[in-house]
Amino acid sequence: MSEDSPPVRIPITDELDLHTFRPAEITSLLEEYFKACGERGLREVRLIHGKGTGALRATVHSLLRRSSRVESFRLGNETSGGWGATVVRLKSPPE
């Protein structure tokens, strides 16, 4: 995609597959995604980072620890992707 291309709009659901994004995009992507989720009343979301070497998972978890929008997070279980996904509980938006 060239720099002149318009931004790609992705639907905001309770699941985000990170495989299609460059590592440099992850920080801003997650903050914008969490903001949009909060606006839609989504409190629990699943981030799919894959199993692989664990590098993307480590990056994601580091970002989640620092995010002011995240209440808690955990690796997925047998029904939510195992260690290839992270389930995130978002804080309630301020009233």
N, CA, C and O atoms as a GROMACS GRO file, in nm:
protein
  380
    1MET      N    1   0.085  -0.118   0.000
    1MET     CA    2   0.000   0.000   0.000
    1MET      C    3   0.090   0.124   0.000
    1MET      O    4   0.186   0.131   0.076
    2SER      N    5   0.059   0.219  -0.083
    2SER     CA    6   0.139   0.340  -0.090
    2SER      C    7   0.096   0.438   0.018
    2SER      O    8  -0.010   0.423   0.080
    3GLU      N    9   0.181   0.538   0.040
    3GLU     CA   10   0.150   0.638   0.142
    3GLU      C   11   0.029   0.722   0.104
    3GLU      O   12  -0.032   0.785   0.190
    4ASP      N   13  -0.005   0.725  -0.027
    4ASP     CA   14  -0.119   0.803  -0.073
    4ASP      C   15  -0.251   0.728  -0.059
    4ASP      O   16  -0.357   0.786  -0.079
    5SER      N   17  -0.245   0.601  -0.025
    5SER     CA   18  -0.366   0.521  -0.011
    5SER      C   19  -0.446   0.567   0.109
    5SER      O   20  -0.389   0.603   0.212
    6PRO      N   21  -0.577   0.565   0.096
    6PRO     CA   22  -0.659   0.601   0.212
    6PRO      C   23  -0.646   0.494   0.320
    6PRO      O   24  -0.614   0.379   0.288
    7PRO      N   25  -0.671   0.529   0.445
    7PRO     CA   26  -0.664   0.429   0.552
    7PRO      C   27  -0.766   0.319   0.527
    7PRO      O   28  -0.874   0.343   0.473
    8VAL      N   29  -0.731   0.200   0.566
    8VAL     CA   30  -0.822   0.086   0.554
    8VAL      C   31  -0.911   0.084   0.676
    8VAL      O   32  -0.862   0.085   0.789
    9ARG      N   33  -1.039   0.080   0.655
    9ARG     CA   34  -1.134   0.072   0.766
    9ARG      C   35  -1.157  -0.074   0.800
    9ARG      O   36  -1.188  -0.155   0.713
   10ILE      N   37  -1.143  -0.106   0.928
   10ILE     CA   38  -1.170  -0.242   0.971
   10ILE      C   39  -1.292  -0.238   1.062
   10ILE      O   40  -1.308  -0.144   1.140
   11PRO      N   41  -1.378  -0.339   1.052
   11PRO     CA   42  -1.494  -0.339   1.141
   11PRO      C   43  -1.449  -0.358   1.286
   11PRO      O   44  -1.355  -0.433   1.313
   12ILE      N   45  -1.516  -0.291   1.375
   12ILE     CA   46  -1.482  -0.303   1.517
   12ILE      C   47  -1.570  -0.412   1.578
   12ILE      O   48  -1.691  -0.395   1.595
   13THR      N   49  -1.505  -0.523   1.609
   13THR     CA   50  -1.573  -0.635   1.675
   13THR      C   51  -1.493  -0.668   1.801
   13THR      O   52  -1.398  -0.598   1.836
   14ASP      N   53  -1.531  -0.775   1.867
   14ASP     CA   54  -1.459  -0.814   1.989
   14ASP      C   55  -1.336  -0.900   1.959
   14ASP      O   56  -1.282  -0.964   2.049
   15GLU      N   57  -1.293  -0.902   1.832
   15GLU     CA   58  -1.176  -0.980   1.793
   15GLU      C   59  -1.092  -0.903   1.693
   15GLU      O   60  -1.145  -0.844   1.598
   16LEU      N   61  -0.960  -0.903   1.714
   16LEU     CA   62  -0.869  -0.835   1.622
   16LEU      C   63  -0.751  -0.927   1.592
   16LEU      O   64  -0.677  -0.967   1.682
   17ASP      N   65  -0.736  -0.961   1.464
   17ASP     CA   66  -0.625  -1.046   1.420
   17ASP      C   67  -0.508  -0.955   1.383
   17ASP      O   68  -0.518  -0.875   1.290
   18LEU      N   69  -0.399  -0.967   1.456
   18LEU     CA   70  -0.284  -0.879   1.439
   18LEU      C   71  -0.189  -0.925   1.329
   18LEU      O   72  -0.092  -0.854   1.298
   19HIS      N   73  -0.214  -1.040   1.269
   19HIS     CA   74  -0.123  -1.093   1.167
   19HIS      C   75  -0.109  -1.002   1.045
   19HIS      O   76  -0.004  -1.003   0.980
   20THR      N   77  -0.208  -0.925   1.014
   20THR     CA   78  -0.206  -0.845   0.892
   20THR      C   79  -0.141  -0.707   0.911
   20THR      O   80  -0.136  -0.628   0.817
   21PHE      N   81  -0.094  -0.678   1.030
   21PHE     CA   82  -0.036  -0.547   1.059
   21PHE      C   83   0.115  -0.557   1.079
   21PHE      O   84   0.165  -0.659   1.127
   22ARG      N   85   0.186  -0.452   1.042
   22ARG     CA   86   0.330  -0.445   1.065
   22ARG      C   87   0.355  -0.417   1.213
   22ARG      O   88   0.276  -0.350   1.279
   23PRO      N   89   0.466  -0.469   1.266
   23PRO     CA   90   0.498  -0.445   1.407
   23PRO      C   91   0.498  -0.298   1.445
   23PRO      O   92   0.457  -0.263   1.556
   24ALA      N   93   0.542  -0.212   1.356
   24ALA     CA   94   0.547  -0.068   1.384
   24ALA      C   95   0.408  -0.008   1.401
   24ALA      O   96   0.394   0.100   1.459
   25GLU      N   97   0.306  -0.076   1.352
   25GLU     CA   98   0.168  -0.024   1.361
   25GLU      C   99   0.095  -0.067   1.488
   25GLU      O  100  -0.009  -0.010   1.521
   26ILE      N  101   0.147  -0.165   1.557
   26ILE     CA  102   0.073  -0.228   1.667
   26ILE      C  103   0.039  -0.132   1.780
   26ILE      O  104  -0.074  -0.134   1.829
   27THR      N  105   0.131  -0.049   1.823
   27THR     CA  106   0.105   0.041   1.936
   27THR      C  107  -0.014   0.132   1.908
   27THR      O  108  -0.109   0.136   1.986
   28SER      N  109  -0.008   0.206   1.799
   28SER     CA  110  -0.118   0.299   1.769
   28SER      C  111  -0.246   0.223   1.734
   28SER      O  112  -0.356   0.267   1.767
   29LEU      N  113  -0.232   0.109   1.668
   29LEU     CA  114  -0.349   0.028   1.633
   29LEU      C  115  -0.426  -0.014   1.758
   29LEU      O  116  -0.548   0.002   1.764
   30LEU      N  117  -0.356  -0.068   1.856
   30LEU     CA  118  -0.424  -0.116   1.976
   30LEU      C  119  -0.492  -0.003   2.052
   30LEU      O  120  -0.605  -0.019   2.098
   31GLU      N  121  -0.426   0.110   2.066
   31GLU     CA  122  -0.488   0.221   2.139
   31GLU      C  123  -0.614   0.269   2.068
   31GLU      O  124  -0.715   0.296   2.132
   32GLU      N  125  -0.609   0.281   1.936
   32GLU     CA  126  -0.727   0.324   1.860
   32GLU      C  127  -0.837   0.217   1.867
   32GLU      O  128  -0.955   0.250   1.879
   33TYR      N  129  -0.797   0.091   1.859
   33TYR     CA  130  -0.893  -0.019   1.868
   33TYR      C  131  -0.961  -0.019   2.005
   33TYR      O  132  -1.084  -0.031   2.013
   34PHE      N  133  -0.885  -0.006   2.112
   34PHE     CA  134  -0.943  -0.004   2.246
   34PHE      C  135  -1.037   0.115   2.264
   34PHE      O  136  -1.143   0.103   2.325
   35LYS      N  137  -1.000   0.228   2.210
   35LYS     CA  138  -1.086   0.347   2.217
   35LYS      C  139  -1.218   0.320   2.145
   35LYS      O  140  -1.325   0.350   2.198
   36ALA      N  141  -1.210   0.265   2.025
   36ALA     CA  142  -1.332   0.235   1.947
   36ALA      C  143  -1.417   0.130   2.017
   36ALA      O  144  -1.539   0.138   2.016
   37CYS      N  145  -1.352   0.030   2.078
   37CYS     CA  146  -1.427  -0.072   2.152
   37CYS      C  147  -1.503  -0.008   2.268
   37CYS      O  148  -1.620  -0.040   2.291
   38GLY      N  149  -1.437   0.081   2.340
   38GLY     CA  150  -1.501   0.150   2.452
   38GLY      C  151  -1.622   0.229   2.407
   38GLY      O  152  -1.724   0.232   2.475
   39GLU      N  153  -1.610   0.295   2.292
   39GLU     CA  154  -1.722   0.373   2.238
   39GLU      C  155  -1.840   0.284   2.199
   39GLU      O  156  -1.954   0.330   2.197
   40ARG      N  157  -1.812   0.158   2.169
   40ARG     CA  158  -1.918   0.064   2.130
   40ARG      C  159  -1.964  -0.024   2.246
   40ARG      O  160  -2.049  -0.112   2.228
   41GLY      N  161  -1.909  -0.001   2.364
   41GLY     CA  162  -1.950  -0.077   2.482
   41GLY      C  163  -1.888  -0.215   2.492
   41GLY      O  164  -1.934  -0.297   2.572
   42LEU      N  165  -1.784  -0.244   2.413
   42LEU     CA  166  -1.717  -0.374   2.421
   42LEU      C  167  -1.618  -0.370   2.537
   42LEU      O  168  -1.529  -0.285   2.540
   43ARG      N  169  -1.634  -0.461   2.632
   43ARG     CA  170  -1.545  -0.462   2.749
   43ARG      C  171  -1.443  -0.575   2.744
   43ARG      O  172  -1.340  -0.567   2.810
   44GLU      N  173  -1.472  -0.680   2.668
   44GLU     CA  174  -1.378  -0.791   2.656
   44GLU      C  175  -1.351  -0.819   2.510
   44GLU      O  176  -1.444  -0.835   2.431
   45VAL      N  177  -1.224  -0.824   2.473
   45VAL     CA  178  -1.184  -0.845   2.334
   45VAL      C  179  -1.076  -0.952   2.329
   45VAL      O  180  -1.008  -0.981   2.427
   46ARG      N  181  -1.062  -1.008   2.210
   46ARG     CA  182  -0.960  -1.111   2.189
   46ARG      C  183  -0.864  -1.064   2.081
   46ARG      O  184  -0.905  -1.029   1.971
   47LEU      N  185  -0.736  -1.063   2.115
   47LEU     CA  186  -0.632  -1.027   2.020
   47LEU      C  187  -0.563  -1.154   1.974
   47LEU      O  188  -0.514  -1.232   2.055
   48ILE      N  189  -0.560  -1.176   1.844
   48ILE     CA  190  -0.497  -1.295   1.788
   48ILE      C  191  -0.357  -1.256   1.741
   48ILE      O  192  -0.341  -1.178   1.647
   49HIS      N  193  -0.256  -1.312   1.807
   49HIS     CA  194  -0.118  -1.282   1.773
   49HIS      C  195  -0.045  -1.404   1.723
   49HIS      O  196   0.068  -1.393   1.675
   50GLY      N  197  -0.105  -1.519   1.732
   50GLY     CA  198  -0.043  -1.643   1.686
   50GLY      C  199   0.056  -1.697   1.787
   50GLY      O  200   0.092  -1.631   1.884
   51LYS      N  201   0.100  -1.819   1.761
   51LYS     CA  202   0.193  -1.886   1.853
   51LYS      C  203   0.336  -1.856   1.810
   51LYS      O  204   0.412  -1.801   1.889
   52GLY      N  205   0.375  -1.890   1.692
   52GLY     CA  206   0.507  -1.858   1.637
   52GLY      C  207   0.620  -1.860   1.738
   52GLY      O  208   0.629  -1.950   1.821
   53THR      N  209   0.706  -1.760   1.729
   53THR     CA  210   0.822  -1.750   1.820
   53THR      C  211   0.786  -1.683   1.952
   53THR      O  212   0.862  -1.689   2.048
   54GLY      N  213   0.670  -1.620   1.957
   54GLY     CA  214   0.628  -1.551   2.078
   54GLY      C  215   0.666  -1.404   2.079
   54GLY      O  216   0.633  -1.334   2.175
   55ALA      N  217   0.733  -1.357   1.975
   55ALA     CA  218   0.777  -1.217   1.973
   55ALA      C  219   0.659  -1.121   1.969
   55ALA      O  220   0.657  -1.022   2.042
   56LEU      N  221   0.561  -1.148   1.884
   56LEU     CA  222   0.444  -1.059   1.876
   56LEU      C  223   0.365  -1.064   2.005
   56LEU      O  224   0.318  -0.960   2.053
   57ARG      N  225   0.349  -1.182   2.063
   57ARG     CA  226   0.278  -1.194   2.191
   57ARG      C  227   0.348  -1.111   2.298
   57ARG      O  228   0.281  -1.040   2.374
   58ALA      N  229   0.480  -1.119   2.305
   58ALA     CA  230   0.556  -1.043   2.405
   58ALA      C  231   0.537  -0.893   2.384
   58ALA      O  232   0.521  -0.818   2.480
   59THR      N  233   0.539  -0.850   2.258
   59THR     CA  234   0.519  -0.708   2.228
   59THR      C  235   0.379  -0.664   2.271
   59THR      O  236   0.363  -0.560   2.335
   60VAL      N  237   0.280  -0.743   2.236
   60VAL     CA  238   0.141  -0.712   2.271
   60VAL      C  239   0.125  -0.704   2.423
   60VAL      O  240   0.064  -0.610   2.474
   61HIS      N  241   0.178  -0.801   2.494
   61HIS     CA  242   0.163  -0.803   2.640
   61HIS      C  243   0.233  -0.683   2.704
   61HIS      O  244   0.183  -0.626   2.802
   62SER      N  245   0.346  -0.644   2.650
   62SER     CA  246   0.416  -0.526   2.700
   62SER      C  247   0.330  -0.401   2.682
   62SER      O  248   0.320  -0.318   2.772
   63LEU      N  249   0.267  -0.389   2.565
   63LEU     CA  250   0.179  -0.275   2.540
   63LEU      C  251   0.056  -0.277   2.630
   63LEU      O  252   0.012  -0.173   2.679
   64LEU      N  253   0.001  -0.396   2.653
   64LEU     CA  254  -0.117  -0.408   2.739
   64LEU      C  255  -0.085  -0.366   2.882
   64LEU      O  256  -0.167  -0.303   2.948
   65ARG      N  257   0.033  -0.401   2.930
   65ARG     CA  258   0.073  -0.363   3.066
   65ARG      C  259   0.079  -0.212   3.084
   65ARG      O  260   0.054  -0.161   3.193
   66ARG      N  261   0.111  -0.140   2.977
   66ARG     CA  262   0.126   0.006   2.984
   66ARG      C  263   0.000   0.082   2.947
   66ARG      O  264  -0.008   0.202   2.970
   67SER      N  265  -0.099   0.016   2.890
   67SER     CA  266  -0.217   0.085   2.842
   67SER      C  267  -0.310   0.126   2.957
   67SER      O  268  -0.343   0.045   3.043
   68SER      N  269  -0.351   0.251   2.955
   68SER     CA  270  -0.443   0.301   3.058
   68SER      C  271  -0.585   0.250   3.034
   68SER      O  272  -0.671   0.266   3.121
   69ARG      N  273  -0.611   0.190   2.920
   69ARG     CA  274  -0.746   0.140   2.887
   69ARG      C  275  -0.767  -0.006   2.928
   69ARG      O  276  -0.880  -0.055   2.925
   70VAL      N  277  -0.660  -0.074   2.966
   70VAL     CA  278  -0.667  -0.218   2.996
   70VAL      C  279  -0.681  -0.242   3.145
   70VAL      O  280  -0.601  -0.195   3.225
   71GLU      N  281  -0.785  -0.317   3.180
   71GLU     CA  282  -0.806  -0.356   3.320
   71GLU      C  283  -0.724  -0.481   3.352
   71GLU      O  284  -0.657  -0.486   3.456
   72SER      N  285  -0.729  -0.581   3.263
   72SER     CA  286  -0.654  -0.705   3.283
   72SER      C  287  -0.645  -0.780   3.150
   72SER      O  288  -0.714  -0.746   3.053
   73PHE      N  289  -0.558  -0.880   3.146
   73PHE     CA  290  -0.548  -0.965   3.026
   73PHE      C  291  -0.494  -1.101   3.066
   73PHE      O  292  -0.430  -1.117   3.170
   74ARG      N  293  -0.521  -1.199   2.979
   74ARG     CA  294  -0.475  -1.336   3.001
   74ARG      C  295  -0.464  -1.405   2.866
   74ARG      O  296  -0.526  -1.364   2.768
   75LEU      N  297  -0.386  -1.510   2.863
   75LEU     CA  298  -0.380  -1.591   2.742
   75LEU      C  299  -0.515  -1.660   2.723
   75LEU      O  300  -0.588  -1.684   2.819
   76GLY      N  301  -0.546  -1.691   2.599
   76GLY     CA  302  -0.670  -1.762   2.570
   76GLY      C  303  -0.669  -1.901   2.632
   76GLY      O  304  -0.564  -1.954   2.669
   77ASN      N  305  -0.787  -1.960   2.641
   77ASN     CA  306  -0.797  -2.098   2.688
   77ASN      C  307  -0.827  -2.188   2.568
   77ASN      O  308  -0.813  -2.144   2.453
   78GLU      N  309  -0.867  -2.311   2.593
   78GLU     CA  310  -0.889  -2.406   2.483
   78GLU      C  311  -1.000  -2.363   2.388
   78GLU      O  312  -1.006  -2.412   2.275
   79THR      N  313  -1.088  -2.275   2.431
   79THR     CA  314  -1.197  -2.230   2.342
   79THR      C  315  -1.172  -2.090   2.284
   79THR      O  316  -1.247  -2.045   2.198
   80SER      N  317  -1.067  -2.023   2.329
   80SER     CA  318  -1.044  -1.887   2.280
   80SER      C  319  -0.906  -1.866   2.217
   80SER      O  320  -0.856  -1.754   2.211
   81GLY      N  321  -0.843  -1.974   2.172
   81GLY     CA  322  -0.719  -1.960   2.098
   81GLY      C  323  -0.592  -2.002   2.168
   81GLY      O  324  -0.483  -1.990   2.112
   82GLY      N  325  -0.604  -2.052   2.291
   82GLY     CA  326  -0.484  -2.096   2.362
   82GLY      C  327  -0.381  -1.985   2.371
   82GLY      O  328  -0.416  -1.867   2.381
   83TRP      N  329  -0.253  -2.021   2.366
   83TRP     CA  330  -0.149  -1.920   2.379
   83TRP      C  331  -0.123  -1.845   2.248
   83TRP      O  332  -0.027  -1.769   2.239
   84GLY      N  333  -0.208  -1.865   2.147
   84GLY     CA  334  -0.201  -1.787   2.024
   84GLY      C  335  -0.290  -1.664   2.027
   84GLY      O  336  -0.297  -1.589   1.930
   85ALA      N  337  -0.358  -1.644   2.139
   85ALA     CA  338  -0.449  -1.528   2.152
   85ALA      C  339  -0.445  -1.478   2.296
   85ALA      O  340  -0.412  -1.552   2.389
   86THR      N  341  -0.479  -1.352   2.311
   86THR     CA  342  -0.486  -1.291   2.442
   86THR      C  343  -0.624  -1.228   2.459
   86THR      O  344  -0.670  -1.153   2.373
   87VAL      N  345  -0.688  -1.259   2.570
   87VAL     CA  346  -0.818  -1.203   2.602
   87VAL      C  347  -0.794  -1.082   2.692
   87VAL      O  348  -0.726  -1.091   2.794
   88VAL      N  349  -0.851  -0.968   2.652
   88VAL     CA  350  -0.827  -0.842   2.722
   88VAL      C  351  -0.958  -0.790   2.781
   88VAL      O  352  -1.060  -0.783   2.712
   89ARG      N  353  -0.953  -0.754   2.906
   89ARG     CA  354  -1.066  -0.689   2.974
   89ARG      C  355  -1.035  -0.539   2.976
   89ARG      O  356  -0.934  -0.496   3.032
   90LEU      N  357  -1.123  -0.461   2.916
   90LEU     CA  358  -1.104  -0.315   2.908
   90LEU      C  359  -1.172  -0.246   3.025
   90LEU      O  360  -1.274  -0.293   3.075
   91LYS      N  361  -1.115  -0.137   3.066
   91LYS     CA  362  -1.176  -0.056   3.173
   91LYS      C  363  -1.304   0.007   3.120
   91LYS      O  364  -1.318   0.034   3.000
   92SER      N  365  -1.396   0.031   3.209
   92SER     CA  366  -1.517   0.104   3.170
   92SER      C  367  -1.477   0.246   3.134
   92SER      O  368  -1.393   0.306   3.201
   93PRO      N  369  -1.536   0.300   3.027
   93PRO     CA  370  -1.504   0.438   2.992
   93PRO      C  371  -1.553   0.533   3.101
   93PRO      O  372  -1.655   0.506   3.165
   94PRO      N  373  -1.482   0.644   3.123
   94PRO     CA  374  -1.527   0.740   3.223
   94PRO      C  375  -1.664   0.796   3.185
   94PRO      O  376  -1.695   0.816   3.067
   95GLU      N  377  -1.743   0.822   3.285
   95GLU     CA  378  -1.880   0.872   3.258
   95GLU      C  379  -1.882   1.020   3.248
   95GLU      O  380  -1.988   1.079   3.226
   0.00000   0.00000   0.00000
